[in-house]
Amino acid sequence: MKHILDGMTETERRRVKWVAVGGVDADAPQSIFDRSNFKGGGWTLDYMANSGNHMFLPEKFLERAAKARTDAVSGAGTIVRPGGVKNKRKK
């Protein structure tokens, strides 16, 4: 993941809102993905190191995003309205 962030331009990094890093080994600590290490970085970092149940990490990321009311794709906020909320149109 770090090599992807390293390969991005400053302008590209400014567009990133959420970085999810999961299943990494101990040789890749959370601090190396921190936005302060990358010029133009301004993202929210969601980090989960490798665990015995690493196959469930994607589901855990989605659960965290839902609890934070963050869209898991863009990191910009919810796209899908919570259940029961109707779209109000101006007339």
PyMOL Python script that loads the backbone (N, CA, C, O; Angstrom):
from pymol import cmd

cmd.read_pdbstr("""\
ATOM      1  N   MET A   1       0.816  -1.194   0.000  1.00  0.00           N
ATOM      2  CA  MET A   1       0.000   0.000   0.000  1.00  0.00           C
ATOM      3  C   MET A   1       0.859   1.259   0.000  1.00  0.00           C
ATOM      4  O   MET A   1       0.543   2.227  -0.691  1.00  0.00           O
ATOM      5  N   LYS A   2       1.944   1.248   0.772  1.00  0.00           N
ATOM      6  CA  LYS A   2       2.799   2.431   0.836  1.00  0.00           C
ATOM      7  C   LYS A   2       3.363   2.775  -0.539  1.00  0.00           C
ATOM      8  O   LYS A   2       3.480   3.949  -0.892  1.00  0.00           O
ATOM      9  N   HIS A   3       3.709   1.752  -1.310  1.00  0.00           N
ATOM     10  CA  HIS A   3       4.263   2.020  -2.639  1.00  0.00           C
ATOM     11  C   HIS A   3       3.236   2.695  -3.555  1.00  0.00           C
ATOM     12  O   HIS A   3       3.606   3.440  -4.462  1.00  0.00           O
ATOM     13  N   ILE A   4       1.963   2.436  -3.320  1.00  0.00           N
ATOM     14  CA  ILE A   4       0.924   3.106  -4.102  1.00  0.00           C
ATOM     15  C   ILE A   4       0.867   4.582  -3.724  1.00  0.00           C
ATOM     16  O   ILE A   4       0.808   5.448  -4.597  1.00  0.00           O
ATOM     17  N   LEU A   5       0.886   4.865  -2.432  1.00  0.00           N
ATOM     18  CA  LEU A   5       0.867   6.258  -1.976  1.00  0.00           C
ATOM     19  C   LEU A   5       2.127   6.992  -2.424  1.00  0.00           C
ATOM     20  O   LEU A   5       2.067   8.162  -2.802  1.00  0.00           O
ATOM     21  N   ASP A   6       3.265   6.304  -2.382  1.00  0.00           N
ATOM     22  CA  ASP A   6       4.529   6.911  -2.837  1.00  0.00           C
ATOM     23  C   ASP A   6       4.477   7.255  -4.321  1.00  0.00           C
ATOM     24  O   ASP A   6       5.047   8.260  -4.746  1.00  0.00           O
ATOM     25  N   GLY A   7       3.801   6.432  -5.105  1.00  0.00           N
ATOM     26  CA  GLY A   7       3.744   6.632  -6.546  1.00  0.00           C
ATOM     27  C   GLY A   7       2.751   7.689  -6.998  1.00  0.00           C
ATOM     28  O   GLY A   7       2.729   8.056  -8.173  1.00  0.00           O
ATOM     29  N   MET A   8       1.945   8.173  -6.100  1.00  0.00           N
ATOM     30  CA  MET A   8       0.946   9.188  -6.448  1.00  0.00           C
ATOM     31  C   MET A   8       1.565  10.577  -6.447  1.00  0.00           C
ATOM     32  O   MET A   8       2.537  10.838  -5.738  1.00  0.00           O
ATOM     33  N   THR A   9       0.991  11.460  -7.247  1.00  0.00           N
ATOM     34  CA  THR A   9       1.419  12.853  -7.226  1.00  0.00           C
ATOM     35  C   THR A   9       0.759  13.548  -6.040  1.00  0.00           C
ATOM     36  O   THR A   9      -0.181  13.020  -5.445  1.00  0.00           O
ATOM     37  N   GLU A  10       1.250  14.720  -5.705  1.00  0.00           N
ATOM     38  CA  GLU A  10       0.650  15.493  -4.613  1.00  0.00           C
ATOM     39  C   GLU A  10      -0.822  15.795  -4.909  1.00  0.00           C
ATOM     40  O   GLU A  10      -1.663  15.720  -4.014  1.00  0.00           O
ATOM     41  N   THR A  11      -1.127  16.128  -6.136  1.00  0.00           N
ATOM     42  CA  THR A  11      -2.504  16.420  -6.532  1.00  0.00           C
ATOM     43  C   THR A  11      -3.392  15.187  -6.356  1.00  0.00           C
ATOM     44  O   THR A  11      -4.520  15.292  -5.873  1.00  0.00           O
ATOM     45  N   GLU A  12      -2.883  14.033  -6.746  1.00  0.00           N
ATOM     46  CA  GLU A  12      -3.654  12.800  -6.580  1.00  0.00           C
ATOM     47  C   GLU A  12      -3.890  12.501  -5.101  1.00  0.00           C
ATOM     48  O   GLU A  12      -4.984  12.091  -4.716  1.00  0.00           O
ATOM     49  N   ARG A  13      -2.872  12.705  -4.280  1.00  0.00           N
ATOM     50  CA  ARG A  13      -3.011  12.443  -2.844  1.00  0.00           C
ATOM     51  C   ARG A  13      -4.038  13.370  -2.204  1.00  0.00           C
ATOM     52  O   ARG A  13      -4.727  12.971  -1.265  1.00  0.00           O
ATOM     53  N   ARG A  14      -4.148  14.584  -2.691  1.00  0.00           N
ATOM     54  CA  ARG A  14      -5.134  15.527  -2.137  1.00  0.00           C
ATOM     55  C   ARG A  14      -6.563  15.040  -2.359  1.00  0.00           C
ATOM     56  O   ARG A  14      -7.465  15.411  -1.608  1.00  0.00           O
ATOM     57  N   ARG A  15      -6.777  14.221  -3.373  1.00  0.00           N
ATOM     58  CA  ARG A  15      -8.115  13.709  -3.680  1.00  0.00           C
ATOM     59  C   ARG A  15      -8.502  12.528  -2.790  1.00  0.00           C
ATOM     60  O   ARG A  15      -9.682  12.194  -2.692  1.00  0.00           O
ATOM     61  N   VAL A  16      -7.539  11.900  -2.149  1.00  0.00           N
ATOM     62  CA  VAL A  16      -7.803  10.723  -1.320  1.00  0.00           C
ATOM     63  C   VAL A  16      -8.379  11.169   0.019  1.00  0.00           C
ATOM     64  O   VAL A  16      -7.798  12.011   0.704  1.00  0.00           O
ATOM     65  N   LYS A  17      -9.523  10.600   0.386  1.00  0.00           N
ATOM     66  CA  LYS A  17     -10.198  10.959   1.639  1.00  0.00           C
ATOM     67  C   LYS A  17     -10.056   9.890   2.710  1.00  0.00           C
ATOM     68  O   LYS A  17     -10.094  10.195   3.902  1.00  0.00           O
ATOM     69  N   TRP A  18      -9.893   8.627   2.289  1.00  0.00           N
ATOM     70  CA  TRP A  18      -9.859   7.528   3.242  1.00  0.00           C
ATOM     71  C   TRP A  18      -8.885   6.482   2.743  1.00  0.00           C
ATOM     72  O   TRP A  18      -8.964   6.061   1.589  1.00  0.00           O
ATOM     73  N   VAL A  19      -7.964   6.055   3.600  1.00  0.00           N
ATOM     74  CA  VAL A  19      -7.018   4.985   3.276  1.00  0.00           C
ATOM     75  C   VAL A  19      -7.260   3.852   4.270  1.00  0.00           C
ATOM     76  O   VAL A  19      -7.164   4.046   5.482  1.00  0.00           O
ATOM     77  N   ALA A  20      -7.572   2.673   3.747  1.00  0.00           N
ATOM     78  CA  ALA A  20      -7.776   1.491   4.575  1.00  0.00           C
ATOM     79  C   ALA A  20      -6.626   0.530   4.322  1.00  0.00           C
ATOM     80  O   ALA A  20      -6.403   0.087   3.195  1.00  0.00           O
ATOM     81  N   VAL A  21      -5.910   0.218   5.376  1.00  0.00           N
ATOM     82  CA  VAL A  21      -4.771  -0.696   5.288  1.00  0.00           C
ATOM     83  C   VAL A  21      -5.083  -1.883   6.175  1.00  0.00           C
ATOM     84  O   VAL A  21      -5.264  -1.731   7.383  1.00  0.00           O
ATOM     85  N   GLY A  22      -5.148  -3.061   5.584  1.00  0.00           N
ATOM     86  CA  GLY A  22      -5.494  -4.246   6.364  1.00  0.00           C
ATOM     87  C   GLY A  22      -4.639  -5.437   6.031  1.00  0.00           C
ATOM     88  O   GLY A  22      -4.193  -5.606   4.896  1.00  0.00           O
ATOM     89  N   GLY A  23      -4.414  -6.263   7.031  1.00  0.00           N
ATOM     90  CA  GLY A  23      -3.683  -7.501   6.823  1.00  0.00           C
ATOM     91  C   GLY A  23      -2.196  -7.340   6.646  1.00  0.00           C
ATOM     92  O   GLY A  23      -1.530  -8.253   6.156  1.00  0.00           O
ATOM     93  N   VAL A  24      -1.652  -6.192   7.037  1.00  0.00           N
ATOM     94  CA  VAL A  24      -0.216  -5.984   6.893  1.00  0.00           C
ATOM     95  C   VAL A  24       0.523  -6.615   8.068  1.00  0.00           C
ATOM     96  O   VAL A  24      -0.030  -6.774   9.156  1.00  0.00           O
ATOM     97  N   ASP A  25       1.763  -6.966   7.833  1.00  0.00           N
ATOM     98  CA  ASP A  25       2.585  -7.566   8.883  1.00  0.00           C
ATOM     99  C   ASP A  25       3.165  -6.490   9.787  1.00  0.00           C
ATOM    100  O   ASP A  25       3.041  -5.296   9.511  1.00  0.00           O
ATOM    101  N   ALA A  26       3.793  -6.921  10.858  1.00  0.00           N
ATOM    102  CA  ALA A  26       4.347  -6.011  11.865  1.00  0.00           C
ATOM    103  C   ALA A  26       5.432  -5.101  11.298  1.00  0.00           C
ATOM    104  O   ALA A  26       5.723  -4.058  11.884  1.00  0.00           O
ATOM    105  N   ASP A  27       6.035  -5.474  10.170  1.00  0.00           N
ATOM    106  CA  ASP A  27       7.080  -4.630   9.589  1.00  0.00           C
ATOM    107  C   ASP A  27       6.503  -3.417   8.850  1.00  0.00           C
ATOM    108  O   ASP A  27       7.257  -2.618   8.294  1.00  0.00           O
ATOM    109  N   ALA A  28       5.190  -3.277   8.841  1.00  0.00           N
ATOM    110  CA  ALA A  28       4.521  -2.123   8.234  1.00  0.00           C
ATOM    111  C   ALA A  28       3.617  -1.482   9.281  1.00  0.00           C
ATOM    112  O   ALA A  28       2.399  -1.649   9.237  1.00  0.00           O
ATOM    113  N   PRO A  29       4.212  -0.746  10.226  1.00  0.00           N
ATOM    114  CA  PRO A  29       3.405  -0.143  11.292  1.00  0.00           C
ATOM    115  C   PRO A  29       2.477   0.949  10.765  1.00  0.00           C
ATOM    116  O   PRO A  29       2.685   1.490   9.678  1.00  0.00           O
ATOM    117  N   GLN A  30       1.473   1.255  11.536  1.00  0.00           N
ATOM    118  CA  GLN A  30       0.478   2.256  11.164  1.00  0.00           C
ATOM    119  C   GLN A  30       1.120   3.594  10.814  1.00  0.00           C
ATOM    120  O   GLN A  30       0.654   4.290   9.912  1.00  0.00           O
ATOM    121  N   SER A  31       2.165   3.949  11.508  1.00  0.00           N
ATOM    122  CA  SER A  31       2.777   5.276  11.331  1.00  0.00           C
ATOM    123  C   SER A  31       3.291   5.523   9.910  1.00  0.00           C
ATOM    124  O   SER A  31       3.341   6.676   9.483  1.00  0.00           O
ATOM    125  N   ILE A  32       3.672   4.487   9.168  1.00  0.00           N
ATOM    126  CA  ILE A  32       4.200   4.738   7.819  1.00  0.00           C
ATOM    127  C   ILE A  32       3.115   5.129   6.819  1.00  0.00           C
ATOM    128  O   ILE A  32       3.422   5.627   5.736  1.00  0.00           O
ATOM    129  N   PHE A  33       1.849   4.906   7.172  1.00  0.00           N
ATOM    130  CA  PHE A  33       0.743   5.268   6.289  1.00  0.00           C
ATOM    131  C   PHE A  33       0.099   6.594   6.685  1.00  0.00           C
ATOM    132  O   PHE A  33      -0.846   7.043   6.036  1.00  0.00           O
ATOM    133  N   ASP A  34       0.597   7.212   7.729  1.00  0.00           N
ATOM    134  CA  ASP A  34       0.021   8.461   8.213  1.00  0.00           C
ATOM    135  C   ASP A  34       0.138   9.551   7.157  1.00  0.00           C
ATOM    136  O   ASP A  34       1.152   9.663   6.468  1.00  0.00           O
ATOM    137  N   ARG A  35      -0.905  10.343   7.042  1.00  0.00           N
ATOM    138  CA  ARG A  35      -0.950  11.403   6.023  1.00  0.00           C
ATOM    139  C   ARG A  35       0.184  12.400   6.151  1.00  0.00           C
ATOM    140  O   ARG A  35       0.580  13.011   5.158  1.00  0.00           O
ATOM    141  N   SER A  36       0.720  12.579   7.358  1.00  0.00           N
ATOM    142  CA  SER A  36       1.805  13.551   7.551  1.00  0.00           C
ATOM    143  C   SER A  36       3.101  13.124   6.866  1.00  0.00           C
ATOM    144  O   SER A  36       4.010  13.939   6.704  1.00  0.00           O
ATOM    145  N   ASN A  37       3.198  11.863   6.464  1.00  0.00           N
ATOM    146  CA  ASN A  37       4.386  11.365   5.773  1.00  0.00           C
ATOM    147  C   ASN A  37       4.342  11.575   4.267  1.00  0.00           C
ATOM    148  O   ASN A  37       5.303  11.246   3.571  1.00  0.00           O
ATOM    149  N   PHE A  38       3.244  12.115   3.754  1.00  0.00           N
ATOM    150  CA  PHE A  38       3.066  12.266   2.315  1.00  0.00           C
ATOM    151  C   PHE A  38       2.620  13.687   1.988  1.00  0.00           C
ATOM    152  O   PHE A  38       1.622  14.173   2.520  1.00  0.00           O
ATOM    153  N   LYS A  39       3.357  14.336   1.124  1.00  0.00           N
ATOM    154  CA  LYS A  39       2.999  15.687   0.710  1.00  0.00           C
ATOM    155  C   LYS A  39       1.638  15.656   0.027  1.00  0.00           C
ATOM    156  O   LYS A  39       1.426  14.909  -0.928  1.00  0.00           O
ATOM    157  N   GLY A  40       0.725  16.471   0.527  1.00  0.00           N
ATOM    158  CA  GLY A  40      -0.629  16.512  -0.021  1.00  0.00           C
ATOM    159  C   GLY A  40      -1.584  15.552   0.659  1.00  0.00           C
ATOM    160  O   GLY A  40      -2.778  15.546   0.360  1.00  0.00           O
ATOM    161  N   GLY A  41      -1.067  14.738   1.575  1.00  0.00           N
ATOM    162  CA  GLY A  41      -1.914  13.756   2.258  1.00  0.00           C
ATOM    163  C   GLY A  41      -2.868  14.420   3.230  1.00  0.00           C
ATOM    164  O   GLY A  41      -2.459  15.270   4.022  1.00  0.00           O
ATOM    165  N   GLY A  42      -4.129  14.043   3.180  1.00  0.00           N
ATOM    166  CA  GLY A  42      -5.125  14.591   4.091  1.00  0.00           C
ATOM    167  C   GLY A  42      -6.189  13.575   4.430  1.00  0.00           C
ATOM    168  O   GLY A  42      -7.291  13.941   4.839  1.00  0.00           O
ATOM    169  N   TRP A  43      -5.881  12.319   4.270  1.00  0.00           N
ATOM    170  CA  TRP A  43      -6.870  11.264   4.443  1.00  0.00           C
ATOM    171  C   TRP A  43      -7.062  10.829   5.881  1.00  0.00           C
ATOM    172  O   TRP A  43      -6.250  11.117   6.761  1.00  0.00           O
ATOM    173  N   THR A  44      -8.155  10.132   6.088  1.00  0.00           N
ATOM    174  CA  THR A  44      -8.409   9.442   7.341  1.00  0.00           C
ATOM    175  C   THR A  44      -7.848   8.037   7.160  1.00  0.00           C
ATOM    176  O   THR A  44      -8.133   7.373   6.164  1.00  0.00           O
ATOM    177  N   LEU A  45      -7.062   7.592   8.111  1.00  0.00           N
ATOM    178  CA  LEU A  45      -6.431   6.276   8.023  1.00  0.00           C
ATOM    179  C   LEU A  45      -7.187   5.270   8.876  1.00  0.00           C
ATOM    180  O   LEU A  45      -7.439   5.501  10.059  1.00  0.00           O
ATOM    181  N   ASP A  46      -7.541   4.159   8.264  1.00  0.00           N
ATOM    182  CA  ASP A  46      -8.153   3.039   8.974  1.00  0.00           C
ATOM    183  C   ASP A  46      -7.177   1.877   8.816  1.00  0.00           C
ATOM    184  O   ASP A  46      -6.966   1.396   7.703  1.00  0.00           O
ATOM    185  N   TYR A  47      -6.586   1.428   9.906  1.00  0.00           N
ATOM    186  CA  TYR A  47      -5.493   0.459   9.886  1.00  0.00           C
ATOM    187  C   TYR A  47      -5.829  -0.743  10.753  1.00  0.00           C
ATOM    188  O   TYR A  47      -6.242  -0.597  11.903  1.00  0.00           O
ATOM    189  N   MET A  48      -5.649  -1.927  10.194  1.00  0.00           N
ATOM    190  CA  MET A  48      -5.802  -3.165  10.954  1.00  0.00           C
ATOM    191  C   MET A  48      -4.666  -4.104  10.566  1.00  0.00           C
ATOM    192  O   MET A  48      -4.561  -4.541   9.420  1.00  0.00           O
ATOM    193  N   ALA A  49      -3.830  -4.398  11.533  1.00  0.00           N
ATOM    194  CA  ALA A  49      -2.707  -5.293  11.279  1.00  0.00           C
ATOM    195  C   ALA A  49      -3.198  -6.715  11.071  1.00  0.00           C
ATOM    196  O   ALA A  49      -4.344  -7.048  11.376  1.00  0.00           O
ATOM    197  N   ASN A  50      -2.315  -7.540  10.549  1.00  0.00           N
ATOM    198  CA  ASN A  50      -2.637  -8.937  10.293  1.00  0.00           C
ATOM    199  C   ASN A  50      -3.055  -9.631  11.584  1.00  0.00           C
ATOM    200  O   ASN A  50      -2.443  -9.447  12.636  1.00  0.00           O
ATOM    201  N   SER A  51      -4.091 -10.417  11.480  1.00  0.00           N
ATOM    202  CA  SER A  51      -4.558 -11.188  12.629  1.00  0.00           C
ATOM    203  C   SER A  51      -4.878 -12.594  12.152  1.00  0.00           C
ATOM    204  O   SER A  51      -4.827 -12.873  10.954  1.00  0.00           O
ATOM    205  N   GLY A  52      -5.197 -13.454  13.057  1.00  0.00           N
ATOM    206  CA  GLY A  52      -5.533 -14.810  12.700  1.00  0.00           C
ATOM    207  C   GLY A  52      -6.757 -14.908  11.797  1.00  0.00           C
ATOM    208  O   GLY A  52      -6.897 -15.877  11.049  1.00  0.00           O
ATOM    209  N   ASN A  53      -7.636 -13.927  11.856  1.00  0.00           N
ATOM    210  CA  ASN A  53      -8.859 -13.927  11.050  1.00  0.00           C
ATOM    211  C   ASN A  53      -8.799 -12.887   9.939  1.00  0.00           C
ATOM    212  O   ASN A  53      -9.750 -12.134   9.732  1.00  0.00           O
ATOM    213  N   HIS A  54      -7.683 -12.848   9.232  1.00  0.00           N
ATOM    214  CA  HIS A  54      -7.496 -11.794   8.237  1.00  0.00           C
ATOM    215  C   HIS A  54      -8.515 -11.839   7.097  1.00  0.00           C
ATOM    216  O   HIS A  54      -8.705 -10.834   6.413  1.00  0.00           O
ATOM    217  N   MET A  55      -9.165 -12.962   6.878  1.00  0.00           N
ATOM    218  CA  MET A  55     -10.165 -13.046   5.811  1.00  0.00           C
ATOM    219  C   MET A  55     -11.396 -12.195   6.128  1.00  0.00           C
ATOM    220  O   MET A  55     -12.173 -11.874   5.229  1.00  0.00           O
ATOM    221  N   PHE A  56     -11.576 -11.832   7.389  1.00  0.00           N
ATOM    222  CA  PHE A  56     -12.728 -11.042   7.788  1.00  0.00           C
ATOM    223  C   PHE A  56     -12.427  -9.541   7.854  1.00  0.00           C
ATOM    224  O   PHE A  56     -13.311  -8.751   8.185  1.00  0.00           O
ATOM    225  N   LEU A  57     -11.204  -9.146   7.545  1.00  0.00           N
ATOM    226  CA  LEU A  57     -10.851  -7.728   7.626  1.00  0.00           C
ATOM    227  C   LEU A  57     -11.689  -6.841   6.708  1.00  0.00           C
ATOM    228  O   LEU A  57     -12.117  -5.773   7.146  1.00  0.00           O
ATOM    229  N   PRO A  58     -11.946  -7.229   5.454  1.00  0.00           N
ATOM    230  CA  PRO A  58     -12.793  -6.356   4.624  1.00  0.00           C
ATOM    231  C   PRO A  58     -14.155  -6.082   5.260  1.00  0.00           C
ATOM    232  O   PRO A  58     -14.653  -4.957   5.216  1.00  0.00           O
ATOM    233  N   GLU A  59     -14.749  -7.109   5.846  1.00  0.00           N
ATOM    234  CA  GLU A  59     -16.042  -6.929   6.516  1.00  0.00           C
ATOM    235  C   GLU A  59     -15.911  -5.979   7.706  1.00  0.00           C
ATOM    236  O   GLU A  59     -16.790  -5.150   7.941  1.00  0.00           O
ATOM    237  N   LYS A  60     -14.823  -6.099   8.449  1.00  0.00           N
ATOM    238  CA  LYS A  60     -14.599  -5.208   9.598  1.00  0.00           C
ATOM    239  C   LYS A  60     -14.425  -3.765   9.144  1.00  0.00           C
ATOM    240  O   LYS A  60     -14.913  -2.845   9.801  1.00  0.00           O
ATOM    241  N   PHE A  61     -13.731  -3.559   8.020  1.00  0.00           N
ATOM    242  CA  PHE A  61     -13.586  -2.198   7.490  1.00  0.00           C
ATOM    243  C   PHE A  61     -14.945  -1.616   7.132  1.00  0.00           C
ATOM    244  O   PHE A  61     -15.227  -0.459   7.445  1.00  0.00           O
ATOM    245  N   LEU A  62     -15.783  -2.404   6.484  1.00  0.00           N
ATOM    246  CA  LEU A  62     -17.111  -1.928   6.115  1.00  0.00           C
ATOM    247  C   LEU A  62     -17.955  -1.616   7.346  1.00  0.00           C
ATOM    248  O   LEU A  62     -18.704  -0.639   7.354  1.00  0.00           O
ATOM    249  N   GLU A  63     -17.838  -2.439   8.385  1.00  0.00           N
ATOM    250  CA  GLU A  63     -18.566  -2.172   9.625  1.00  0.00           C
ATOM    251  C   GLU A  63     -18.101  -0.871  10.260  1.00  0.00           C
ATOM    252  O   GLU A  63     -18.919  -0.074  10.720  1.00  0.00           O
ATOM    253  N   ARG A  64     -16.787  -0.653  10.289  1.00  0.00           N
ATOM    254  CA  ARG A  64     -16.262   0.606  10.846  1.00  0.00           C
ATOM    255  C   ARG A  64     -16.750   1.804  10.049  1.00  0.00           C
ATOM    256  O   ARG A  64     -17.144   2.822  10.619  1.00  0.00           O
ATOM    257  N   ALA A  65     -16.721   1.678   8.729  1.00  0.00           N
ATOM    258  CA  ALA A  65     -17.178   2.775   7.875  1.00  0.00           C
ATOM    259  C   ALA A  65     -18.649   3.076   8.122  1.00  0.00           C
ATOM    260  O   ALA A  65     -19.047   4.240   8.176  1.00  0.00           O
ATOM    261  N   ALA A  66     -19.454   2.033   8.271  1.00  0.00           N
ATOM    262  CA  ALA A  66     -20.890   2.228   8.523  1.00  0.00           C
ATOM    263  C   ALA A  66     -21.113   2.924   9.860  1.00  0.00           C
ATOM    264  O   ALA A  66     -21.954   3.819   9.959  1.00  0.00           O
ATOM    265  N   LYS A  67     -20.374   2.525  10.883  1.00  0.00           N
ATOM    266  CA  LYS A  67     -20.514   3.157  12.195  1.00  0.00           C
ATOM    267  C   LYS A  67     -20.103   4.624  12.152  1.00  0.00           C
ATOM    268  O   LYS A  67     -20.688   5.462  12.837  1.00  0.00           O
ATOM    269  N   ALA A  68     -19.096   4.923  11.345  1.00  0.00           N
ATOM    270  CA  ALA A  68     -18.626   6.307  11.222  1.00  0.00           C
ATOM    271  C   ALA A  68     -19.459   7.098  10.210  1.00  0.00           C
ATOM    272  O   ALA A  68     -19.229   8.288   9.991  1.00  0.00           O
ATOM    273  N   ARG A  69     -20.435   6.410   9.598  1.00  0.00           N
ATOM    274  CA  ARG A  69     -21.274   7.017   8.558  1.00  0.00           C
ATOM    275  C   ARG A  69     -20.420   7.561   7.422  1.00  0.00           C
ATOM    276  O   ARG A  69     -20.665   8.648   6.901  1.00  0.00           O
ATOM    277  N   THR A  70     -19.408   6.776   7.050  1.00  0.00           N
ATOM    278  CA  THR A  70     -18.502   7.132   5.976  1.00  0.00           C
ATOM    279  C   THR A  70     -18.700   6.177   4.818  1.00  0.00           C
ATOM    280  O   THR A  70     -18.807   4.967   5.018  1.00  0.00           O
ATOM    281  N   ASP A  71     -18.749   6.710   3.608  1.00  0.00           N
ATOM    282  CA  ASP A  71     -18.851   5.857   2.440  1.00  0.00           C
ATOM    283  C   ASP A  71     -17.551   5.080   2.280  1.00  0.00           C
ATOM    284  O   ASP A  71     -16.473   5.674   2.268  1.00  0.00           O
ATOM    285  N   ALA A  72     -17.641   3.772   2.160  1.00  0.00           N
ATOM    286  CA  ALA A  72     -16.456   2.921   2.089  1.00  0.00           C
ATOM    287  C   ALA A  72     -15.696   3.069   0.779  1.00  0.00           C
ATOM    288  O   ALA A  72     -14.548   2.635   0.692  1.00  0.00           O
ATOM    289  N   VAL A  73     -16.293   3.659  -0.228  1.00  0.00           N
ATOM    290  CA  VAL A  73     -15.600   3.835  -1.497  1.00  0.00           C
ATOM    291  C   VAL A  73     -14.893   5.181  -1.545  1.00  0.00           C
ATOM    292  O   VAL A  73     -13.701   5.248  -1.845  1.00  0.00           O
ATOM    293  N   SER A  74     -15.612   6.240  -1.254  1.00  0.00           N
ATOM    294  CA  SER A  74     -15.038   7.578  -1.391  1.00  0.00           C
ATOM    295  C   SER A  74     -14.478   8.133  -0.093  1.00  0.00           C
ATOM    296  O   SER A  74     -13.611   9.006  -0.113  1.00  0.00           O
ATOM    297  N   GLY A  75     -14.968   7.631   1.039  1.00  0.00           N
ATOM    298  CA  GLY A  75     -14.549   8.174   2.321  1.00  0.00           C
ATOM    299  C   GLY A  75     -15.155   9.525   2.620  1.00  0.00           C
ATOM    300  O   GLY A  75     -14.814  10.155   3.621  1.00  0.00           O
ATOM    301  N   ALA A  76     -16.058   9.979   1.755  1.00  0.00           N
ATOM    302  CA  ALA A  76     -16.569  11.337   1.838  1.00  0.00           C
ATOM    303  C   ALA A  76     -17.855  11.493   2.621  1.00  0.00           C
ATOM    304  O   ALA A  76     -18.323  12.619   2.793  1.00  0.00           O
ATOM    305  N   GLY A  77     -18.433  10.434   3.092  1.00  0.00           N
ATOM    306  CA  GLY A  77     -19.712  10.516   3.769  1.00  0.00           C
ATOM    307  C   GLY A  77     -20.660   9.520   3.141  1.00  0.00           C
ATOM    308  O   GLY A  77     -20.325   8.879   2.145  1.00  0.00           O
ATOM    309  N   THR A  78     -21.813   9.388   3.702  1.00  0.00           N
ATOM    310  CA  THR A  78     -22.732   8.358   3.211  1.00  0.00           C
ATOM    311  C   THR A  78     -23.257   8.683   1.823  1.00  0.00           C
ATOM    312  O   THR A  78     -23.547   9.838   1.511  1.00  0.00           O
ATOM    313  N   ILE A  79     -23.374   7.677   1.012  1.00  0.00           N
ATOM    314  CA  ILE A  79     -24.008   7.802  -0.295  1.00  0.00           C
ATOM    315  C   ILE A  79     -25.426   7.251  -0.184  1.00  0.00           C
ATOM    316  O   ILE A  79     -26.379   7.876  -0.649  1.00  0.00           O
ATOM    317  N   VAL A  80     -25.557   6.106   0.420  1.00  0.00           N
ATOM    318  CA  VAL A  80     -26.857   5.480   0.595  1.00  0.00           C
ATOM    319  C   VAL A  80     -27.462   5.990   1.892  1.00  0.00           C
ATOM    320  O   VAL A  80     -26.849   5.904   2.956  1.00  0.00           O
ATOM    321  N   ARG A  81     -28.669   6.521   1.789  1.00  0.00           N
ATOM    322  CA  ARG A  81     -29.341   7.029   2.973  1.00  0.00           C
ATOM    323  C   ARG A  81     -29.662   5.884   3.915  1.00  0.00           C
ATOM    324  O   ARG A  81     -29.933   4.771   3.464  1.00  0.00           O
ATOM    325  N   PRO A  82     -29.637   6.137   5.216  1.00  0.00           N
ATOM    326  CA  PRO A  82     -30.038   5.100   6.172  1.00  0.00           C
ATOM    327  C   PRO A  82     -31.481   4.670   5.905  1.00  0.00           C
ATOM    328  O   PRO A  82     -32.275   5.453   5.384  1.00  0.00           O
ATOM    329  N   GLY A  83     -31.817   3.447   6.256  1.00  0.00           N
ATOM    330  CA  GLY A  83     -33.165   2.918   6.036  1.00  0.00           C
ATOM    331  C   GLY A  83     -34.230   3.812   6.624  1.00  0.00           C
ATOM    332  O   GLY A  83     -34.071   4.342   7.724  1.00  0.00           O
ATOM    333  N   GLY A  84     -35.314   3.981   5.893  1.00  0.00           N
ATOM    334  CA  GLY A  84     -36.438   4.768   6.372  1.00  0.00           C
ATOM    335  C   GLY A  84     -36.359   6.250   6.065  1.00  0.00           C
ATOM    336  O   GLY A  84     -37.321   6.977   6.314  1.00  0.00           O
ATOM    337  N   VAL A  85     -35.240   6.718   5.531  1.00  0.00           N
ATOM    338  CA  VAL A  85     -35.092   8.142   5.212  1.00  0.00           C
ATOM    339  C   VAL A  85     -35.493   8.339   3.759  1.00  0.00           C
ATOM    340  O   VAL A  85     -34.916   7.726   2.860  1.00  0.00           O
ATOM    341  N   LYS A  86     -36.463   9.178   3.534  1.00  0.00           N
ATOM    342  CA  LYS A  86     -36.956   9.429   2.180  1.00  0.00           C
ATOM    343  C   LYS A  86     -36.252  10.630   1.574  1.00  0.00           C
ATOM    344  O   LYS A  86     -35.821  11.549   2.271  1.00  0.00           O
ATOM    345  N   ASN A  87     -36.150  10.590   0.263  1.00  0.00           N
ATOM    346  CA  ASN A  87     -35.555  11.692  -0.480  1.00  0.00           C
ATOM    347  C   ASN A  87     -36.584  12.828  -0.576  1.00  0.00           C
ATOM    348  O   ASN A  87     -37.675  12.635  -1.111  1.00  0.00           O
ATOM    349  N   LYS A  88     -36.238  13.988  -0.066  1.00  0.00           N
ATOM    350  CA  LYS A  88     -37.133  15.127  -0.125  1.00  0.00           C
ATOM    351  C   LYS A  88     -36.755  16.005  -1.312  1.00  0.00           C
ATOM    352  O   LYS A  88     -35.627  16.487  -1.416  1.00  0.00           O
ATOM    353  N   ARG A  89     -37.704  16.198  -2.188  1.00  0.00           N
ATOM    354  CA  ARG A  89     -37.472  17.019  -3.384  1.00  0.00           C
ATOM    355  C   ARG A  89     -38.120  18.388  -3.209  1.00  0.00           C
ATOM    356  O   ARG A  89     -39.197  18.526  -2.629  1.00  0.00           O
ATOM    357  N   LYS A  90     -37.429  19.384  -3.730  1.00  0.00           N
ATOM    358  CA  LYS A  90     -38.008  20.730  -3.725  1.00  0.00           C
ATOM    359  C   LYS A  90     -39.016  20.816  -4.865  1.00  0.00           C
ATOM    360  O   LYS A  90     -38.806  20.269  -5.947  1.00  0.00           O
ATOM    361  N   LYS A  91     -40.100  21.508  -4.597  1.00  0.00           N
ATOM    362  CA  LYS A  91     -41.119  21.678  -5.645  1.00  0.00           C
ATOM    363  C   LYS A  91     -41.055  23.036  -6.229  1.00  0.00           C
ATOM    364  O   LYS A  91     -41.836  23.360  -7.124  1.00  0.00           O
TER     365      LYS A  91
END
""", "prot")
cmd.dss("prot")
cmd.show_as("cartoon", "prot")
cmd.util.cbc("prot")
cmd.orient("prot")
